[in-house]
Amino acid sequence: MASQRHSPRKEPEIELFVKAGLDGENIGNCPFCQRLFMVLWLKGVKFNVTTVDMTRYPHLSPKYKESFDVGSNIFAKFSAYIKNPHKEANENFEKALLREFKRLDTYLNNPLPEEIDQDSTEEVLVSKRKFLDGNRLTLADCNLLPKLHIIKIAAKKYRNFEIPAEMTGVWRYLHNAYSRDEFSHTCPANEEIERTYASVAKKMT
């Protein structure tokens, strides 16, 4: 992973972050990091190398496999929906997208095993977790949330589609996501999304 820092008075500084070896300091075994390392070197770019000890890095993998799977088809259904130019077919495309949203909503509202206390007399009927896999953001969220943001903006603009209010799990999830800087501060502006989909969204006839 490469990052760039700009200063008005000096050349941009390039930092290359690569996986650390077993000792936590030397360069580890990662062909993707090595590829970037070689490309920068071959281009004659001045850069600093920082090794990252992955064993000490925050663990972002979700605990439950379904957290990754539950939203896997939602963007494909959205793409088919927004690209459809035939008015008579619009309802079926919208229904297919809504089915994926319903699947996501059901997953988000169903309590995870860790939310159910076997010794408690109170039955947990609806999950209160913030994100797909629990109360921390994981790679599953990093994969799904940018897509949901695009759908929310583009589908409203070009198909007047809104995520139904009764999908409380999805709305709880989005509300919690937008309250996190890691998500809200990395979202493109609505205008950027609308501009991107201006040529993608087909006018229905």
Secondary structure, DSSP 8 states (H G I E B T S, - for coil): -EEEE--SSS--EEEEEEEB-TTSSSB-S-HHHHHHHHHHHHTT--EEEEEE-GGGS-----SSHHHHHTTTTHHHHHHHHHH---HHHHHHHHHHHHHHHHHHHHHHHS--GGG--TT-SS---S---SBTTBSS--HHHHHHHHHHHHHHHHHHHHH-----TT-HHHHHHHHHHHTSHHHHTTS--HHHHHHHHTTTS----
